[in-house]
Amino acid sequence: MLDGKKTLFSGMQATGNLTLGNYLGALKNWVNISDDYQTFFSVVDMHSITVRQDPAELRKRARTLLTLYIAAGLDPEKNCIYYQSHVTGHAELAWILNCFTYMGELSRMTQFKDKSAKHADNINAGLFTYPVLMAADILLYQADVVPVGIDQMQHLELTRDIAIRFNNIYGDVFTVPEAYIGKAGAKIMSLQEPSKKMSKSDENPNGSIYLMDDPDTIIRKFKRAVTDSEACVRYCDEQPGIKNLIDIYCACTGKTAAETEKEFDGKGYGDFKLAVGEAVVSVLKPLQDRFADLSGNKDYIDGVIKGNAEKAQYFCNKTLRKVQKKVGFPERIR
């Protein structure tokens, strides 16, 4: 805890293009809560290579993602925004924690099973030990809280188990993190398959709104959004397509579902879809404009990358040195 503030860690992978779901469900929330915590927001590019990546494309996407963090409203002077691969402590602690994690625990991870099925030709050890690197990410900074979705909750539970196991052997070394429980970010579903989350990896580009989509593309995608034959704007599970559009509209306008139903009472889906598209355009325009400005200022972004990597390394070294001493590694001569 620094300056009376608890520490919060989170990160996103540098793969694919960020969607409206990533923004409304996570990134926007990060911005809203960032003043309340000592924060570390990582571009987790080390996690990205469990699946084969084009090197030039990975570097480009990592820089884009880091720039988007700032464009969305995270101040790099107040928040430590950095590349995971630039901080050696992540890999160093991950190896140590591997030795305190059981094969049976890792084999139960559902994401390993899912990704193994999708990438049967590349079931590598990194894919298997991915949750240990995630534990190192969190424990390095003595994070008190971690905002995670349901799909990552199993990994956070493993992180807690590893921290408790290590502490039971060596004393009070790691903070045992809690899941961040705050105002839930909007859960945004695919525009084409409203039973599935909007995803960076969706094979159908019409299912996702990407943060860099231009206004015409955004409006066109909403016009094509799957609805139903009931022809009324009603927030209910029986109309998943319309429910998703209402969620998006509410997240962008601040209105409630009931207010939205009343606003579009008696109006057709065409009017509603257009209004949702225009609301999204108005929310994304400031972010896109800021991103364009930042992208044109190479020296500034380079300075953030260098300065925040050094800051992250400083904080993680405090934990790493303690851990290394506890497990019996020889002290470094400085």
N, C-alpha and C positions, 0 to 999 in steps of 0.2 A: 504494500500500500504506500503510495507516494502522495505527499501533501494532503493526506486525509482521504484521498480518492482510491477506490478499488481499481484493480487492473483488469482490463478487458482485452481479449485477443480474438481476432477473426481473420479470415482470408478467403480469397477466391482463386480458382485455378486459371492459369493463363491459356485456356483453350477455348475455341469457339468465340462467338461474339455475344456480349452481354445483351440480355433481353429486358423487356419491360418488367417481366417477372423478377429478374435479378435485382432490378432497381427498386421496384415497389415492395418486394418481399424482404430485401436485405439492405442494399446500399443506402436507400433513403433513411432506413431506421438507424444505420450506423451514424449518419450525419446528425440525426435528431438526438441521439444519446451521447455523442462524442464528448460534449462538455462535462458530462457527469463522471467520466472515468479517465484514468491514465490508459491510453489506448495504443494498441499495436495492430495495424492492419497490413497484412502481408499479401503480396502477389505470390502465390504458392507454386512457383514454377518447378520446384523439385518434384512435387506430386504429379505434375503434368506428364513426366516422362515414363510413368508406368505403362503408358500407351505410346507407341512410336509417334514422334513429332517431326515435322520438317523444321530443321534448326533455325533457318532464317525467319520462318513464319512464327515460331515460338518466341523468338526475341522481339519480333514486331508486336505480337499480341500482348506480351508482358508489358512493354512500354505503353501500349494503348490502354491496358487495364489500369496501370498505375496512374496514368494521366486522367482516366475517367474517375478514379477515386477523388482526385483533386477537383475535377470539373463538377462533380456531384455536390461538393461543398465541404469535403474534409480538408481542413487547413493543415498542411504538412509542418507548420511551425508548432502546432499543438498536438498533432497526431503523428505517431511514427509510422510512416508509409514506406514500405521497403520491399525489395526482392528477397524472397526466402534464400535463393542460391547465393546471395551476397553476404550471408551471415553464416559463417562456418559452424557456429554452435548448434545449428539444427541437425546437421549430419553427425556431429560428435556426440551429442546427447542421444540421438536415435540409436546409435550403436550400443551405448551403455544400456539403454532401456530395453533393447532387443534381448539382453541377457537377463532381464527381469520379467519377460513376457512369455507365456506358455504357448506352445504350438496349438494346443486344443482351443485356447481363447481365440487365436487368429483364424483358425479353421471354421469357427462359428460365425465369422463376420459375413453378413448377407451381401455386402457390396463386393467382397472378394468372389463370392459365388456368381453374382450377377455379371461382373466384369469378365470373369473367366469364361462365362458362356458367350459373351459378346466378342471376346478376343481370344478364341481357343488356340490360335496359332502363336500366342505370345503370353502364356501364363508364367510370368516371371516372378522372381523372389520379391522384387519391389512391390508388386501388386499384392503379394501376401502380407508383407510387413508394413504396408502403407499406413495402417492405424498407429503403428509405433512412431513413425515420423510425425504423424498428427499429434500424438501425445507429447513428443518432444517440442513441437511448435508451441503448444499451450504451456507446458510446465517450465520451459526456459524462462518465461517472463513472469512466473509466479502468478499466472492469471487467476483472478477470483471468479470471473464469469466469462462464459463463451456463448455468443448467440449461435445456436445451431438449429437446423431444420430436423424434422422427424427422421429423415434418412441418415443423419449423422449422429443421432442420439446414442446409438450403439457404440460408436467410436468414442464418444465422450465418457460413457460408462466404463469402457476399457481404460481410458486415460485415468479416471478416478481410481480404478482398481490397481493400476501400476503405481500411481503416486502413493496410495495407502500401503501397498506391499513394500515399497522402497522405504517409506517412513517407519514402518514397523521394524525394519532391519537396522536402519541407520539413524533413527531419530527424526526430528522435525525438519526435513529438508525441503519438501515440496508443498506448496499450497494446493489443496485438493479443490479443483474447480467445480463450480456449479453451472448448470445451464442458465443462460440469461432468460429470465421470465419477465417480459415487459409487454407492452402493447404489441400484439402480433402483427407482423407485416402482412400485407395483402397476399393471399395465395392465388396466384394468377395461373389460369389453365390455358391450354392450347386453344387457339381460335378455331382450329379444325377438328380437334378431338378433345372436347371439354372435360373428358374423364381423366385426361393426362395433364401433368404440369407443363406449362410453357417451358421449353428447353432450348439451350444453346445448341444441342445436338439433334434437334428435330430434323428429320429428312425432308419434311414438307416446309419450305420457307414461309408459306402462307399461314402456318400455325403460330408463328412467333413474330412479335414486334421487336426489332433490334434497336438499340439506343441510337444508332447512327442512321436509321431509316429516314428518308426525306419525307416531307408532309404528304406528297402524293401517294407514296408507297404505303404510308400508314393508313390513310383514308381508304385506299384500295383494299388493303388486307381486312379492314373492319367491314367493308361492304360485303366481302366474301365470307365473313365469319359464320359458322354453323349456328343455326337457331332451331326453330321447330315450326309446327303448323298452327300453333295456338294464337299467334298474332296479338299477344298482349304482353306488356312489359311487367313481369311479375317475378318476385324474388322467391324461388322455391326450388327444391331438389328435382322436381319433375321437369324443370326447364333448365338443364345444366348450362346450355350455351348462353341463354339470357342471364342467368345468375352470374356467370363469369363476366359478362359485359357490364352488369350492374356493379360488381366488385371493382372492376377497372375504373368505371365512371366515378364511383364513390371515392376511391383512392386518389383520383386526380382532381376532384372538385371539392372534397371535404363534406359532401352531402351524405345523408343516410340512405339506406335501401328504400325506406318508406317514402322519403322525400323524392327519390328518383321515380318510384312507381307513380306517385302523384303527378310529377312533372310530365311524364309521358303517357298518362292515362288517356286512352282514346287515340293515341298516335301509333303509326305503324312502325315496323322494325327498321324500315329505311331511314326514317327520321332519327330513331334512337341510335342506330349504328353510326350515322354521320356525326351525331353529337358526341358519342364516345371517342371517335377518331379525332375530332377537333380538340377535345379535352386532353387527349394524349399528346397531340402536337404541341399544345400550349405548355404542357409540363416539360416536354423534352427540349423545346427550343432553347431555353437558357442554358441547359446542360450542353447542348450541341455547340452553341456559340462560344461558351467558355472552353470547351474542348478544342475548338478550332484555334482560339487565341493561345492556349497553352502549347498546342502542338507546334505552333510557329515560333515558340521561345525555347529552343533547344538548350541553351545555357541554363535556363531556370530549372527545367526538368532534370538535366544532368546534375545540377547542384542538389536538388532534392534527393535524387538517387544516392549520391555519394554521402551527403550529410546524414540522411536517415539510416543508411546501412551502418554507419559508424555508431550512431546512437543505439540502434538495435543490438549491435555487437557488444557495446559497453554493458547494456543491461543483461544480456544473456550470459556474458562472461562471469558475472557475479554468481549466478546459479551454477554454471558449468564448473567453475573452479571448486566450489563446495562439493559438488557431486564427485568430481575426480578425486578429491582428497578422501571422501568417504569410502570409495570403492578400493582405494589403495594405490592409485597412480602416483608415481614420484612427482614431487613438487617441481615446477618449472623454474629454471634459473633465469632471472631477469637482469 
